[in-house]
Amino acid sequence: MPEPATISGGAGGVDADYDDMFTLADSSDDLALTLGRISGECHLVVGDPDLLASAALAPASAARFTGALLAALDGPDGLTAQAAVFGTRALSLRAAVATYEATDRVQAALIDAVRFTAGLAAPVALPGVVAGAGLFAVTHPGAVAALVKDPPDIQRLLTDHPGTVDTVVGAGPGLISWLPGVGITGVPGAADLIANLYPDGRHTVTDAGVDPDPRTARPPAGIGDLVDGLDHRNSAVKGGEPDRIDVRVITATDGSRSYVVDIPGTKDWNGPLGHNPELNDLGTNLHVLGGDVSTRELAIADALRRAGAGSTDPVMLIGHSQGGMVAAQAAHDHGSAAFDFNVTHVVTAGSPVGRIDVPGDVQVLSLENRHDIVPHLDAADNPDRANWTTVTFANQHGTIGDDHSTTVSYLPAARELDGSTDPSITAFRESAANYLTGATVENRVYELTRVEAAR
């Protein structure tokens, strides 16, 4: 029986609950002020001249009235007490949210610190580990012979336990810190350091025409169709070939336009140093993980301009693997000189994006296969925010490639979401109505290339 998908973040997530608590705190504040104002106004009645004059004629009645009024105002359940109760509730709610958020930050920082320390200690511990392995080999020759004869399936082992990747990547900065003059303390710093070995150059963009393929030549009607278009382009781009992206121009019945950009993943796992014309390479991964504005991001911005997108037109960025990283980074930069577009939505499939700070005005949907190691390459969980929904599902195929594949793993999962009634998924679909109710679509293909920067 397949494992059920888990959905975190979004409209039904923890951060949305925090927002609800802040809303309740604001309402409690308003009620406290209202009750306090009414109490203050009613206290003035006690000194009203007409009441004081009537006290001379009917002192008992005036006393009973004054007592009843003061009890209603200042008694244990009176308006003054209730104002204090609601005011205290507002303070308590805000303090609770602050405590929860601080705890979340401390826990994430603690995990990073533990992994960093493990990497820092690795060179010291290595001789002991090697000696222990040697002793085991001498004392357990049968076990060693069995391992040699029937070695474990490393791919299956990794995909069954992808959290191992978090530990290794998280320890990397500590290990690198042994290098002379290196003062990094985290994964982004380590990535940025290594990215210096991969010159990012500058970009060129070439119009490759309109793609009439049925998968992208009809307006998307759901999350499945959106990821189907990504799978079409991702499958068409091969290693060693120029990087290509799609810009789907969706026109509504009223003539307004929305833009969906399909960004494939890494296709070139090149070594450091030297010039590489392909933008979908390892260097771009490192630049994005290090927080840089990559040349690939700038090329996508250029392609959007060529497709006719203006700074206020709604744009959705969809990416697989590295493509999702670039999409999230572009969303972080949206409205700036680097990416001057109105990015409203991002969809990522198998992308390590947990360390990218996507602003709250962008709706993010991240799909992650529980057996895909690639989302773990940043050693960070995705944030649980009201604007960020993460769907974690289980499609185990036994190999790193298939577990990471858009065709084999991510497209079927996306199709399943079209029937989901989860509040976070429903809210995302509703927010993406501009992209899912178009009348016509034209899929324009652009070829992106890196050229050496001018000296």
N, C-alpha and C positions, 0 to 999 in steps of 0.2 A: 504494500500500500504506500503510495507516494506521500512524502512529508508535506503538510500543509504550508502554504506561503505565510509569512509573517509580514505585517505592514506596520511601520513605525513612522512617526512624524505626520505632517500634514494637518488637516482639519481635525483629525481624531487623535493627534499625538500629544505628548507631554507638554510641549511648548504652547500648544493651543489651550491646554488646561491652565497653564500659567497665565495666558492672556485672559481666560475666563475669570481667574482669581483676581487679576488686576481690575477687570470690569466690575466684579462684585465689590472690590475695595472702593472703587470710585463711586458706585451706587450707595455703599454704606456711608461714605463721606458726605454725599449729597443729603442722605436721609438724616444723618447726625446734625448737619447744619440747619436743615429745615425744622427738625424737632427742637433744636436749641433756640432758633428764632421764634418759634411759636411759644415756647416756654417763657422766653424773655418778654414777649408781648403780653402774655397772660398774667405775668407777675405785676405788670403795671395796673391791672384791674384792682389789685389789693389796695392800691393807694388812690383809686378813683374817687373824686369828691362826692359823687352821688352815693357811693357805697358808704363812705365815712359819715355822710349826713344821715343815712338810713339807720346807721348803728345807734344813733342817739334815740331813735323812735322804737327800734326793735333790736336791742343788743344781742339777744339770744339767736335770732335768725341770722343776723349779720355774722355772728361768730361761727355758726354752723356753716354758712356759705364760704367764709374765708378759710375755715379748716378743710372743707371738702376741696376747695380750689388748690390750696397748698399741697394737700395729699396727692391730688392728681398731677401736680407739677413736680413736687420734690419728694414724693414717697418712693418706696423701693421700686415700684413699677411705673413711676411717673415719667413725664416727658423728659425731664432733666436727666434722669437715670438712663432712660432709653437712648437719649442723645449720646451719653457717655459710652454706652454699650456698643452702639454702632460705630462711634469714632474709634474705640479700642479695637473692634473687629477689623476695621480698615487697616489700622497699623499692623495688626497681627498677620493679616493676609499678605501685605507687602513684605513684611519681615520673613514670612515663610517662603515666598517666592525667591527672595534674595538668598535665603539659606540654601534652597534646593539648587539654584543656579550656581552658587559658589561651590557647593558640594560636587556638582557635575564637572566644573572646571578643575577642581582640585584632583578628582579621581582621574581625569584624562591626563593631567600633568604628572600625576604619580606613576601612571602606567608608562608614560614616555621616559620618566626618570629611571624607573627600574630597568627598562630595556637599554637605555643609554649606559647605565652602570654595568650591565651584563657585557656589552660590547667593550667597555673600557677595561673590564677585568679579563676578557678573553685571552689576550697574549700572556697574561700571568698564569692563567689556569691551563693553557694549552699543554705545557710539558707534563703536567699531572694527568691530563686526559689521555695523552699519547702513551704514557707509562701504564695507565690503567688498562687501555686497550691491548697493549702488548702482553700484560699479565693475564688478561682474559684469554687471549689467543693461546698462550702457553698452557693454561690450566683447563681450557675447554676446547681442545682441538676438534672434537666431534661437532660442536656447534658451529665452529668456523667453517669446517668442511661442508656442512649442510647449507650454510649461507652462500658459499661459493657455488655449490651445485645447483641450488634453487634460490637465486637472488630475489629480493623483494621487488614488487612492481612499484618503482619510485613514483611514477605518475599517479597511480591509484592511491598510494600512501599520501602524497601531497594533496590531492583533490579531496580525499576523505578528511584531511586535517589541515585545511587552508590557513588556520590561525598560526601555524608554524611560520608562515611567511611574515606575518606581523612581527613576530619575535625577532626574526633574522633582520628584517629591514629596520626595525626599531633599534637594534643593537649596532647597526652600521655606523651611525654618527659617533658613538663611543669608540669604536675601533679606529675610525679615521682620525679621531682626535690624538692618536699617538704620533701622527705626522708632525714634524717640526713646524711651528708657526701657525698651526691650524687651531682655531678657537670656536668651532661649531658646537651647537648644543642640541640640534634637532634634525629631523629628516629633511625639511625644506633647505636648511643650510647646507647639508651634505649634498643634496641634489644640485643646488646652485653652484657649489664648488666644482663638482664633476662636470656640470654643464659648460664650464669655461673651456673644456677640452673639445667642445662641439660648436664651432663657429656657426651662428644662426644666419648670418648674411642678410640679404634683403630678398623680397619676393617679386615674382612676375605672375600675372594672371592672364590666361588665354581662354577666350570663349570657345567651348567645344560643341556648341549647338544645342538643340532641343532633343531630349530623349523621349521617344514615343512609347516606351515600354508601359504596358497596362498597369504595372504595379505603382507607377508614379504619375501616370497620365490621367488618373481620376482623382477627384478630391478625397482626402482621407476622411473616414467616418468614425474613427475611433483610435484608441491607443495602438491596437494591432496594425491598422493601416499605416500609422506613423512609423512604427518600427519596421514594417514591411518595406517601406521606401528606403529606410536606412540599410536594411539587409541587402536590397537590390544593389545599391552603390558600393556597400562594403564588400560584397562578393565579387563585384566587377573589377575592383582595383586590386592588382596583384603586385607582389614584391618585385622591385626592379623596374616597374613602370611608373610614369608620372603620377603624382598625387592628383586625385579628382574628387570634387564635391558636387552635390546637387543643390540647387536653389529652386524649391517648388514655389511658384508664384500662384497664390490662391486668390481668385477674384470672386467676391460675393455678388449677390443679385443687385445690390445698390452701387456696384462699381468699385467699392473699397477693396484694398489689397492687403493680404497678409503673406508673410514669407516663412517658409520652413527650410532650414539648411540641414542637409544630411552630411555628417562628417565621419568618414571611415576611421578605423583604428590604425595602429602601427603596422607598416608593411616592410620596413627596412631596419633590421637590427644591426646597424653599422658600428664599427669600432670608432674610437676617438681620433681626433686630429684630421686635418685634411678637409676639403670641401665636398659636400654631398648635395646634389641637386634635388633630392627627394625630401619634401617637407614632412612626410609621414614617417620619420625615422626616430631612432632612439634618442637623438639629441633633443628633439622637440619634447619628448616625455620628460627629460631632465629639466629643461628650461621651464616647463609649466609647473612641475612639482616644486621647483625652486621659487615659484611665484613671479616669473618673468612674463612680460608681454612677448609672446613668441612670434616669429615671422609667419608661422602658419595662421595665427589669429589675425594678423594684419592682412594676409592674403584673402582670408574669408571676408573681412570687412570690404576689401576692394571688390570681391565678387558680388557682394550684396549691392554695392553701388552700381555695378554694371547691370545688375538685374532690375534696377529701377527703384530700389528701396530707399526711402528717405528717413530722416532721423526720428520721425514720429510714427512711422508704419510699424505695426506689431510684427515681431520676429520671434520665431521659435527655433532653437538650436538643438539638434538631435545628434548624439555621438556615441560611437562604440569604442570602448577602451580609451586610447589616446584621444579619439574624437570627442568623447564625453569630457575629458579633462580640459581640452581646448574650449569646448562649449561653456563649461562652468567658469573658466577663467575669463572668457569674453563677457559672460554675464556679470562677473565681478567688475569688469572694466566698462560696462555699457554706459553710454552717455558721456564717456570721456573722449579725448582726442584719439585714443587708440582704437576704440570701438564705439563710434558715435551713432548707435542705433537703439531703438526701443525694444530691448530684449524683455519679453514678458514671460517666456517659458523655456525650460531646459529639460530634455529627456536624456538620461545617460543609461547605457547598457554595458555592464561589466567594466566600470571605470573607477579608478582610485581618486575620489574627489572629496574625501572627508575633511581635508585641510584647506579647501578653497572657500573663502568667505563670500558666498553668494548673497547679495543684498535681499532684504525682505520683500521688495516689490517684484521679485522674480519667483515664479512658481517652478519648483524642481521636482521631477519624478525620476528616481534612481532605481533601476532594476539590477539586482545582484543575485547571481546563482550561488547558492550556498557552497557549491563545489568548485567554483571558479577562483583561482588564486589571484587573478589580476586585480580585483578590487581591494586586495590586501596590500598592494605594493606601496601604499602611503602609510601603512601601519596606523590607521585611524578609522574609527567608525564615522559614518555620516551623522551630522547633527540632527537631533530631534527638534525640528522647528515647525511652526505653523505653515511656512511656505515650502517645506522640504519633506517629501514623502519618499520613503525607501521601502521597496518591496523585495523581500528576500525569499527566494523559492529554491527548490531542490530538483535539479536535473543532472543526475550523475551518469556520465557516459564512460567514465574510466580513464579519459585522457585529458590533458591540459587543453589541447586544441578544441575538442568537441565541447567541453564544459564552458569554454569561453566563446564559442561560436554564436554569431547572431542567428544563423539559420537553424542550428540544431537545438540551442538552448534558449536564446532570448526571444526570438519571434514567437514560439509557442506560448511562452509565459506572458508576453504582451497580449496575445489573443485572448488568453484567459481573463485578463483584467477588464475586457470590454463588457463582461457580464457581472463584474464585481459590484456589490452594493455597499462595500466598505465606505464609510463617510469621507475618508481622506481621498480615495480613488474617485468617488462621485464628485467631490468638490474640485478635484483637478480637471476632470472631464468638463465640468460645467464652466470652469474658468478658461478652458481652451476652446470655447465654442467658435471663436473667430476662425480657427484652423480646421474645424470639423464640420462646418456647415457651408462650405464654399460651393459656388455654382460651377466654376471651371478651374482647371489648374494647368499650368505650363511648367514643365520640368526642364530647367536650364542647367547645363553641365559646364563646369569650369575646371580648367587644368591649372594647378598651382605648382610653381617651381621656385627653388631657391637659387639665387645667383650670389656670387661672392660680393661682399660689401666693398664699396669703393675705398681705396686707400688714400 
